[in-house]
Amino acid sequence: MYKPTIGLEIHAELSTKSKMFCSCPNVRDDREPNKNVCEICLGHPGTLPTINREAVRSVIKLGLALGGKIPEFAKFDRKNYFYPDLPKGYQISQYDMPLVQGGELVGVKITRVHLEEDTGRLIHDKSGNSLVDFNRAGRPLMELVTEPVITSADQALTFAKELQLILRYLEISHADMEHGEMRVEANISISKDKKRGTKVEVKNLNSFRAVAGAIAYEIKRQEEVLENGGKVTQETRGWDDAKQATYSQRTKEEAHDYRYLPEPDLPPLKITKKEVEEIKVELPELPAQKRERFQKEFNLRAERAEILVSDRFLAKYFEEVVSELDEEMQDDSKNVELVFNYLTSDLLGLTASTNTPVEKIKITPEDFADLIALIVKGELGSRAAKDILAKMFVKGGDPREIMKDEGLSQISDEGELKKVVSGVIVESEKVVADYKKGKTAALEALVGRAMGKLKGRGNPEVLRKLFISKLTS
């Protein structure tokens, strides 16, 4: 039985206003190539970089969230290598004195978190030409390196997802893998004893599906190589998403010598305890803390808390709705469940179908709470509530006003409902006979027919009570 040993290197672009070492705008969707560039990020001779203070604070903030150590001193280094999208011929990064040392997340120990500048982007066209877009060059880039302690694809995936969530909760990175704002590299080896096997690096995994697929495939591939009497080659491999397989890019006989040297144009960083404490105060409630609180405070099952916490805007919206509802009526776990159901099924269904982020919806938490209150009080039926919610989603508005304007208020008056009940009984001889034989499902069929006649506006509880009373008298 082979034991996998996996270490991750995760890069995330920071969402600062400007680039890492110049004043060029740090724009997410810069569709015009080579627009957001200047002499500094293009590496022109004689130019000097300047450290982006906010980027430094962002990495320290992440380090504190991960329980890492923030050293008193840090510095930048030159990482020397040639690649067409690296304009200076070297990358300003950090080597032996990073901003964050250690830390832990979901049981995985972290070696370091450091700050560097991103490279440009190569675009290969159908004619075989390669073009370079330097808009991305010089963007602030965080790199996190784990200890080689991960033992499965599932564990690696859990770590990467939780890190993405924390980056978003801290509001330091959008961490959108589809936009290349978060990239994962996995170092994988297998062995049957305590001695580690030969390491293979899988580069540029740009989706969670790719992370899980590449690690699982690579473990299986290495097992087959060893079982057939071969030797695993130390190399860099890529991931072919269409084939769901890794492929060799280049062999690595030994670790590449980047000839790091201290960056001569940037001063070392002195990080005071006062500055660290100021940043620590800015830390929000993190996902793990919010999950635990939601389960205790709202009596939510773990999987339900996870759904809410997976989007910080959704979690915030949920809390605000429940808070508004508590002000209007007595706190009740059934009300919380109703909020959860309408929020995660109906409202999220509307956001998904229209590709609308939760933070952009037009329904205020107050109006959503009012809608739930109308349902709880029996003034609005389920079908009508869904119709009103759909109208609110388009233009916002007070649910009570929409209910009045559309004539959707729930009918609970027994005198009015008795006429409908009597009519349904007369028209439903077979269903009535089934009910009298003890078939309980027949009662729901009768209620359903009555609701149909009332266009969904009847109070189902009152209808149920009237049918039972009429059929047993």
Secondary structure, DSSP 8 states (H G I E B T S, - for coil): --EEEEEEEEEEE---SB-SSS-SB--TT--STT-S--TTTTT-TT------HHHHHHHHHHHHHTT-B--SEE--EEEE---TT-TTSEEEE-SSS-SEE--EETTEEEEEEEEEE---EEEE-TTS-EEEE-SSTT-EEEEEEE-S-B-SHHHHHHHHHHHHHHHHHTTS----GGGTSEEEEEEEEEESSSS----EEEEEE-SHHHHHHHHHHHHHHHHHHHHTT-----EEEEEETTTTEEEEEEE-SS------EE-TTS--EE--HHHHHHHHHT----HHHHHHHHHHHS---HHHHHHHHTSHHHHHHHHHHHHHHHHHS---HHHHHHHHHIIIIIIHHHHHHHT--GGG-S--HHHHHHHHHHHHTTSS-HHHHHHHHHHHHHH---HHHHHHHHT---B--HHHHHHHHHHHHHH-HHHHHHHHTT-THHHHHHHHHHHHHTTT-B-HHHHHHHHHHHHH-
